[in-house]
Amino acid sequence: MHCLYYQAKVNVPYTWFIGGVFRNEDNLVFERTLENSPDTLEFFVPEGQEEEFLHIVQYLVAQGYIFSYEKLPNRIIET
């Protein structure tokens, strides 16, 4: 099983808060800062948890913690 992949542009001072929100949700996703880009978080989302992930992300966007996000091909999967 492979995870879905999202990237988000974030309000950098709140990077740790955003990670904490997802860890508080029973580690809903794995997130990390994209190397060499501190304003970009990448999220690895299990397929069955995409709806819950999107609900939280949309809330974080509405609150100004995340500026934008997009679903992309998983960059970790070898093609």
Secondary structure in CASP SS format (residue, H / E / C, confidence):
PFRMAT SS
TARGET T0000
AUTHOR 0000-0000-0000
METHOD secondary structure of the structure
MODEL  1
M C 1.00
H C 1.00
C C 1.00
L E 1.00
Y E 1.00
Y E 1.00
Q E 1.00
A E 1.00
K E 1.00
V E 1.00
N C 1.00
V H 1.00
P H 1.00
Y H 1.00
T H 1.00
W H 1.00
F H 1.00
I H 1.00
G H 1.00
G H 1.00
V H 1.00
F H 1.00
R H 1.00
N H 1.00
E C 1.00
D C 1.00
N C 1.00
L C 1.00
V C 1.00
F E 1.00
E E 1.00
R E 1.00
T E 1.00
L C 1.00
E C 1.00
N C 1.00
S C 1.00
P C 1.00
D C 1.00
T E 1.00
L E 1.00
E E 1.00
F E 1.00
F E 1.00
V E 1.00
P C 1.00
E H 1.00
G H 1.00
Q H 1.00
E H 1.00
E H 1.00
E H 1.00
F H 1.00
L H 1.00
H H 1.00
I H 1.00
V H 1.00
Q H 1.00
Y H 1.00
L H 1.00
V H 1.00
A H 1.00
Q C 1.00
G C 1.00
Y C 1.00
I E 1.00
F E 1.00
S E 1.00
Y E 1.00
E E 1.00
K E 1.00
L E 1.00
P C 1.00
N C 1.00
R C 1.00
I C 1.00
I C 1.00
E C 1.00
T C 1.00
END
